Amino acid sequence: MSSSGFSEWIEDDLQKLRNAGLFRSRRTFKPLPDGRCLQEGRELVNLSSNDYLNLAHDPRLISAAVSALEETGVGARASALVSGRTEWHAQLEQRLADFEGTDTAILFPSGYAANLGVVSALAGEGDTIFCDRLNHASLVDGCRLAGAAFRVYRHDRLDKLKRELEKKTGDGKTIIVTDSIFSMDGTWAPLVDLCELAEQYHAILVVDEAHGTGVWGPSGRGLAEELNVESRVTIRIGTLSKALGAMGGFVSGSDSLIEWLWNRVRTQIYSTALPPAICAAACESLEIINAEPQRRQQLHAQADFLRQELAARSLLADTTSAGPIIPVILEAPERTMAIAADLQAAGFLAGSIRPPTVPQGTSRLRISVTSAHQREDLERFLKALDHSLARYGQSR
């Protein structure tokens, strides 16, 4: 294909996205404290953030990061296995191990890198991976990259997963991969049932706690702690970039597991280490999460209020779920974008999610509550949503 032909192909594909209402454009925001952000000089209530515990702008995290910046500079300068692992990295690994109640931990440059790297290292030819259909793209991509037999299951139809596990033959590893909290639906994975299936069929169970860490469990370790199945999950992956307000991914576990990951996971081996200042901020975040459980309590109180109000309006797709991720299904991409624009005009930034991130016909607003949001913020949001739905129609 010539350069001109390639340019025409690019333009044609962009036009297809525009025609389908799926074109994505870049916007610039300035994060502000207390669940706000600034766009084009206008302050908005930010209902699209994963900063669940309002820690990303906490002065204590900023102070810790500044101190580390002055001590070590900005970048880590190399991969962790070469010379990029500083005292701040080692300290964070130990803090994470203490927090998770494990021997040690390993850090990754992002949650995506953790999922992609761990799953693709764990499985290979002759193995079989069972992946929930709602898993994050990073888990799906890791499953595909592994080169193992790849099967998709539905967590609301575990009878089918059981039948597939019964049919499995050969000596290869069997691996079940799931998010703990599904990022676009806010629903819980049935971890107790998955643990039972994994034990019955001698499967490895990998759980990504990206949206569970800091949010669920008596200590904030995630949904596995909430459901008392931590010891039954083979590998738990977490992130520093959501409730902890920092950046990066991690796995905590036994000494042997973490040593194996150090030696086998390419996304860690061949990536420059996290900036030391980020590690310092994450260390401080773990201290705050341990000392201030009221942040989780405030988060859940606000999420429960908004869920109850949306359920009363018949806007809650799943009335059995809980937590700060709340989808409002609007079906059509065009309606979703129009209502999101109305909400922004009213002073609220809500995530507008369309295919391929979610299945066709399930375009949605993804509302994300944080502990910073006040009841009056949510009440004003509901009024703005009511007004926009009256204008564009409610499809459900």
KOLLODO-891497 format. One line per 10 residues: number of its first residue (from 1); their letters; for each residue y, x, z of C-alpha. Coordinates in Angstrom, 1 decimal, padded with zeros to 4 digits. Layout:
BEGIN
NUM> a> Y:X:Z ~ ...
***
This chain:
BEGIN
1> msssgfsewi> 000.0:000.0:000.0 ~ 003.4:001.4:-001.0 ~ 006.3:001.6:001.5 ~ 008.0:-001.4:-000.2 ~ 004.8:-003.4:-000.1 ~ 004.4:-002.6:003.5 ~ 007.9:-003.8:004.3 ~ 007.3:-007.0:002.4 ~ 004.1:-007.6:004.4 ~ 006.0:-007.0:007.6
11> eddlqklrna> 008.7:-009.5:006.6 ~ 006.1:-012.1:005.6 ~ 004.3:-011.8:008.9 ~ 007.5:-012.1:010.9 ~ 008.4:-015.2:008.9 ~ 005.0:-016.7:009.7 ~ 005.7:-016.2:013.4 ~ 009.2:-017.8:013.1 ~ 007.7:-020.8:011.2 ~ 005.1:-021.3:013.9
21> glfrsrrtfk> 007.6:-021.1:016.8 ~ 006.0:-017.9:018.0 ~ 008.6:-015.3:017.2 ~ 009.6:-013.2:020.2 ~ 013.0:-011.5:020.5 ~ 014.2:-008.9:022.9 ~ 016.6:-009.8:025.6 ~ 018.3:-007.6:028.2 ~ 018.5:-008.5:031.9 ~ 019.9:-006.9:035.0
31> plpdgrclqe> 017.7:-007.5:038.1 ~ 019.7:-008.7:041.1 ~ 018.6:-009.1:044.8 ~ 017.3:-012.3:046.2 ~ 015.5:-013.7:043.2 ~ 018.4:-013.5:040.8 ~ 019.1:-011.7:037.5 ~ 022.1:-011.2:035.2 ~ 022.1:-011.9:031.5 ~ 025.2:-011.5:029.3
41> grelvnlssn> 027.4:-011.6:032.5 ~ 025.8:-014.8:033.8 ~ 023.8:-015.0:037.0 ~ 020.5:-016.9:036.9 ~ 017.9:-017.9:039.4 ~ 014.9:-015.8:038.3 ~ 011.8:-018.0:038.2 ~ 010.0:-015.6:035.8 ~ 009.5:-012.6:038.2 ~ 006.3:-011.4:039.8
51> dylnlahdpr> 008.3:-009.8:042.7 ~ 006.6:-012.3:045.0 ~ 007.7:-010.7:048.3 ~ 011.2:-009.9:047.2 ~ 010.6:-006.1:047.7 ~ 011.8:-004.6:044.4 ~ 015.4:-004.5:045.6 ~ 014.7:-004.0:049.3 ~ 017.1:-001.3:050.6 ~ 014.2:000.4:052.4
61> lisaavsale> 012.2:000.9:049.2 ~ 015.4:002.2:047.4 ~ 016.1:004.6:050.2 ~ 012.5:006.0:050.1 ~ 012.7:006.4:046.3 ~ 016.1:008.2:046.5 ~ 014.8:010.6:049.1 ~ 011.8:011.4:046.9 ~ 014.0:011.8:043.8 ~ 016.2:014.3:045.6
71> etgvgarasa> 013.1:016.2:046.7 ~ 010.9:016.2:043.6 ~ 013.1:015.1:040.7 ~ 012.4:012.2:038.3 ~ 009.1:012.7:036.5 ~ 005.7:014.0:037.7 ~ 005.7:016.4:034.7 ~ 001.9:016.4:034.1 ~ -001.2:014.3:034.5 ~ -002.6:014.0:038.1
81> lvsgrtewha> -005.6:016.3:037.4 ~ -003.4:019.1:036.0 ~ -000.3:019.4:038.3 ~ 001.2:015.9:038.5 ~ -000.3:014.9:041.8 ~ 002.3:015.5:044.4 ~ 002.2:015.0:048.2 ~ 003.7:011.5:047.5 ~ 000.8:010.6:045.3 ~ -001.7:011.8:048.0
91> qleqrladfe> 000.2:009.9:050.7 ~ 000.1:006.7:048.6 ~ -003.6:007.1:048.0 ~ -004.2:007.4:051.7 ~ -001.8:004.4:052.5 ~ -003.7:002.3:050.0 ~ -007.1:003.3:051.4 ~ -005.8:002.4:054.9 ~ -004.4:-000.9:053.7 ~ -007.6:-001.8:051.8
101> gtdtailfps> -010.0:-000.5:054.5 ~ -011.7:001.9:052.2 ~ -012.4:005.7:052.0 ~ -009.8:006.6:049.4 ~ -007.9:005.4:046.3 ~ -006.9:006.4:042.8 ~ -003.6:005.7:041.1 ~ -002.9:004.6:037.5 ~ 000.4:004.6:035.5 ~ 000.1:000.8:035.2
111> gyaanlgvvs> -002.1:-002.1:036.0 ~ -002.9:-002.4:032.3 ~ -004.1:001.2:032.3 ~ -006.2:000.6:035.4 ~ -008.0:-002.4:033.9 ~ -008.4:-000.9:030.5 ~ -009.7:002.4:031.8 ~ -012.0:001.2:034.5 ~ -013.8:-001.4:032.5 ~ -014.2:000.8:029.3
121> alagegdtif> -015.5:003.7:031.4 ~ -017.9:001.5:033.4 ~ -019.8:000.0:030.4 ~ -021.2:001.3:027.1 ~ -023.9:000.8:024.5 ~ -026.9:-001.1:026.0 ~ -024.8:-002.8:028.7 ~ -023.6:-006.4:028.8 ~ -020.1:-007.5:030.0 ~ -019.4:-011.1:031.0
131> cdrlnhaslv> -015.6:-011.7:030.8 ~ -013.8:-014.9:031.9 ~ -011.9:-016.5:029.1 ~ -008.7:-016.6:031.1 ~ -008.7:-012.9:032.0 ~ -005.6:-010.8:031.4 ~ -005.4:-009.0:028.1 ~ -005.9:-005.7:029.7 ~ -009.4:-006.7:031.0 ~ -010.3:-008.3:027.7
141> dgcrlagaaf> -009.2:-005.1:025.8 ~ -011.2:-003.0:028.3 ~ -014.3:-005.1:027.6 ~ -013.9:-004.8:023.8 ~ -013.3:-001.0:024.0 ~ -016.4:-000.4:026.1 ~ -018.8:-000.8:023.2 ~ -021.1:-003.0:025.3 ~ -022.4:-006.5:024.4 ~ -019.4:-008.8:025.1
151> rvyrhdrldk> -019.8:-012.3:026.4 ~ -017.1:-014.8:027.3 ~ -017.6:-017.3:030.1 ~ -015.6:-020.1:031.7 ~ -015.2:-020.0:035.5 ~ -015.3:-023.8:035.6 ~ -018.8:-023.7:033.9 ~ -020.7:-021.2:035.9 ~ -023.9:-023.0:035.0 ~ -023.5:-021.5:031.5
161> lkrelekktg> -022.9:-018.1:032.9 ~ -026.0:-018.3:035.0 ~ -028.1:-019.3:032.0 ~ -026.7:-016.2:030.1 ~ -027.5:-014.0:033.0 ~ -031.0:-015.3:033.1 ~ -031.5:-014.5:029.4 ~ -030.3:-010.9:029.9 ~ -033.0:-008.3:029.0 ~ -033.2:-004.6:029.0
171> dgktiivtds> -032.3:-001.8:031.4 ~ -028.5:-001.7:030.7 ~ -026.0:-002.6:033.3 ~ -024.8:-006.1:033.7 ~ -021.1:-006.4:034.5 ~ -019.0:-009.5:035.4 ~ -015.3:-009.1:035.1 ~ -012.6:-011.4:036.4 ~ -009.1:-011.8:037.6 ~ -008.8:-013.1:041.1
181> ifsmdgtwap> -005.8:-015.2:040.3 ~ -005.4:-016.1:036.6 ~ -001.9:-015.0:035.6 ~ -000.9:-017.9:033.3 ~ -002.6:-020.7:035.2 ~ -002.3:-019.7:038.9 ~ -005.8:-020.8:039.5 ~ -008.4:-019.0:041.7 ~ -011.5:-017.4:040.3 ~ -014.6:-018.8:042.2
191> lvdlcelaeq> -015.3:-015.4:043.8 ~ -017.8:-016.7:046.3 ~ -020.0:-018.1:043.5 ~ -019.5:-015.1:041.4 ~ -020.6:-012.8:044.2 ~ -023.8:-014.9:044.6 ~ -024.5:-014.7:040.9 ~ -023.8:-010.9:040.9 ~ -026.2:-010.4:043.8 ~ -028.9:-012.7:042.3
201> yhailvvdea> -028.8:-010.9:038.9 ~ -028.0:-007.4:040.1 ~ -024.7:-007.4:038.3 ~ -021.6:-005.2:039.0 ~ -018.6:-007.5:039.9 ~ -015.2:-006.2:038.9 ~ -012.2:-008.1:040.3 ~ -008.6:-007.6:039.3 ~ -006.3:-008.5:042.3 ~ -003.1:-008.0:040.4
211> hgtgvwgpsg> -001.7:-011.4:041.5 ~ -003.6:-011.4:044.8 ~ -002.4:-008.2:046.4 ~ 000.3:-008.8:048.9 ~ 000.0:-012.6:048.4 ~ -003.3:-013.7:049.7 ~ -005.5:-012.8:052.7 ~ -004.6:-012.4:056.4 ~ -003.5:-008.8:055.7 ~ -002.3:-009.3:052.2
221> rglaeelnve> -005.2:-007.5:050.5 ~ -005.9:-010.4:048.0 ~ -008.1:-013.3:047.3 ~ -011.3:-011.4:048.1 ~ -010.0:-011.0:051.6 ~ -008.8:-014.6:051.7 ~ -012.4:-015.7:050.8 ~ -014.1:-013.0:053.0 ~ -016.0:-011.4:050.1 ~ -014.4:-007.9:049.9
231> srvtirigtl> -017.7:-006.2:050.8 ~ -019.5:-008.1:048.1 ~ -017.2:-007.1:045.2 ~ -018.2:-003.9:043.5 ~ -014.8:-002.7:042.3 ~ -011.4:-004.2:043.2 ~ -008.4:-003.2:041.1 ~ -004.9:-003.8:042.3 ~ -001.3:-003.3:041.1 ~ 001.8:-001.9:042.7
241> skalgamggf> 004.2:-003.7:040.2 ~ 004.1:-007.2:041.5 ~ 004.2:-008.1:045.2 ~ 004.7:-004.5:046.1 ~ 007.8:-004.3:044.0 ~ 007.1:-000.9:042.5 ~ 005.0:000.2:039.5 ~ 001.4:001.3:038.7 ~ -002.2:000.3:039.3 ~ -004.9:001.4:041.7
251> vsgsdsliew> -008.5:001.2:042.7 ~ -009.6:001.8:046.3 ~ -013.2:002.3:047.3 ~ -015.8:004.7:048.5 ~ -015.4:008.5:048.0 ~ -018.2:008.5:045.4 ~ -016.6:005.7:043.4 ~ -013.2:007.2:043.4 ~ -014.6:010.7:042.5 ~ -016.4:009.1:039.6
261> lwnrvrtqiy> -013.3:007.4:038.4 ~ -011.3:010.6:038.6 ~ -013.8:012.2:036.3 ~ -014.5:009.3:033.8 ~ -011.5:007.1:033.3 ~ -009.5:008.3:030.3 ~ -006.4:006.2:031.0 ~ -006.0:008.2:034.2 ~ -007.1:011.6:033.1 ~ -004.8:011.7:030.0
271> stalppaica> -001.7:010.0:031.4 ~ 001.2:011.6:033.1 ~ 001.1:010.7:036.8 ~ 003.4:008.1:038.3 ~ 006.9:009.3:039.2 ~ 006.8:010.6:042.8 ~ 009.7:008.3:043.7 ~ 007.7:005.3:042.7 ~ 004.9:006.4:045.1 ~ 007.4:006.8:047.9
281> aacesleiin> 008.7:003.3:047.3 ~ 005.2:001.9:047.2 ~ 004.3:003.6:050.5 ~ 007.3:001.9:052.1 ~ 006.3:-001.4:050.6 ~ 002.9:-001.3:052.2 ~ 004.5:-000.7:055.6 ~ 006.7:-003.7:055.1 ~ 003.9:-006.0:054.0 ~ 002.0:-005.0:057.1
291> aepqrrqqlh> 004.9:-005.5:059.5 ~ 006.5:-008.6:058.0 ~ 003.8:-011.3:057.3 ~ 006.6:-013.9:057.3 ~ 007.3:-012.9:053.8 ~ 004.0:-014.3:052.7 ~ 004.5:-017.4:054.8 ~ 007.9:-018.1:053.2 ~ 006.4:-017.5:049.8 ~ 003.7:-020.0:050.3
301> aqadflrqel> 006.0:-022.6:051.9 ~ 008.3:-022.5:048.9 ~ 005.4:-022.6:046.4 ~ 003.8:-025.6:048.2 ~ 007.1:-027.5:048.1 ~ 007.5:-027.0:044.4 ~ 003.9:-027.8:043.7 ~ 004.1:-031.1:045.6 ~ 007.3:-032.1:043.7 ~ 005.8:-031.2:040.3
311> aarslladtt> 002.6:-033.1:041.2 ~ 004.6:-036.2:042.1 ~ 006.1:-036.0:038.6 ~ 002.6:-035.6:037.0 ~ 003.6:-032.1:035.8 ~ 001.0:-030.2:037.7 ~ -002.1:-029.5:035.5 ~ -004.3:-028.5:038.4 ~ -003.5:-030.2:041.8 ~ -006.3:-028.2:043.5
321> sagpiipvil> -004.7:-024.8:043.0 ~ -002.2:-023.0:045.2 ~ 000.2:-020.1:045.2 ~ 003.3:-019.0:043.5 ~ 002.2:-019.1:039.8 ~ 002.9:-022.7:038.6 ~ 002.4:-023.7:035.0 ~ 004.1:-026.7:033.5 ~ 002.2:-027.4:030.3 ~ 004.4:-028.7:027.5
331> eapertmaia> 001.9:-028.2:024.6 ~ 004.2:-027.4:021.7 ~ 005.9:-024.0:021.4 ~ 009.1:-025.7:020.1 ~ 009.4:-028.1:023.0 ~ 008.7:-025.2:025.4 ~ 011.4:-023.0:024.0 ~ 013.9:-025.9:023.9 ~ 013.3:-026.8:027.6 ~ 013.4:-023.1:028.6
341> adlqaagfla> 016.8:-022.9:026.9 ~ 018.0:-026.0:028.7 ~ 017.0:-024.5:032.0 ~ 018.7:-021.3:031.2 ~ 021.9:-023.1:030.4 ~ 021.6:-024.8:033.8 ~ 021.2:-021.4:035.5 ~ 017.4:-020.8:035.7 ~ 015.2:-018.3:034.0 ~ 011.7:-019.6:033.5
351> gsirpptvpq> 009.0:-017.9:031.5 ~ 008.3:-019.6:028.2 ~ 004.7:-018.8:027.3 ~ 003.2:-019.5:023.9 ~ 000.0:-018.5:021.9 ~ -001.6:-016.0:021.7 ~ -000.9:-015.4:025.4 ~ -002.3:-018.9:026.1 ~ -004.5:-021.1:023.9 ~ -003.1:-023.2:021.1
361> gtsrlrisvt> -001.7:-026.5:022.4 ~ -001.1:-025.2:025.9 ~ 002.4:-023.6:025.6 ~ 004.1:-023.8:028.9 ~ 006.7:-022.9:031.4 ~ 005.3:-020.3:033.8 ~ 007.2:-020.8:037.0 ~ 006.9:-018.0:039.5 ~ 008.2:-018.5:043.0 ~ 009.1:-015.7:045.3
371> sahqredler> 009.9:-015.4:049.0 ~ 013.6:-015.0:048.1 ~ 014.0:-018.4:046.6 ~ 015.7:-021.0:048.8 ~ 014.8:-024.7:049.0 ~ 018.1:-025.6:047.4 ~ 017.3:-023.3:044.4 ~ 014.1:-025.2:043.8 ~ 015.7:-028.6:044.2 ~ 018.4:-027.8:041.7
381> flkaldhsla> 015.7:-026.4:039.3 ~ 013.7:-029.7:039.6 ~ 016.9:-031.7:038.7 ~ 017.5:-029.5:035.7 ~ 013.8:-029.9:034.6 ~ 014.0:-033.6:035.0 ~ 017.1:-033.8:032.8 ~ 015.6:-031.6:030.0 ~ 012.3:-033.5:030.0 ~ 014.2:-036.8:029.6
391> rygqsr> 015.9:-035.2:026.6 ~ 012.9:-033.7:024.9 ~ 010.1:-035.8:026.1 ~ 007.1:-035.1:028.3 ~ 003.9:-034.6:026.3 ~ 001.4:-034.9:029.1
***
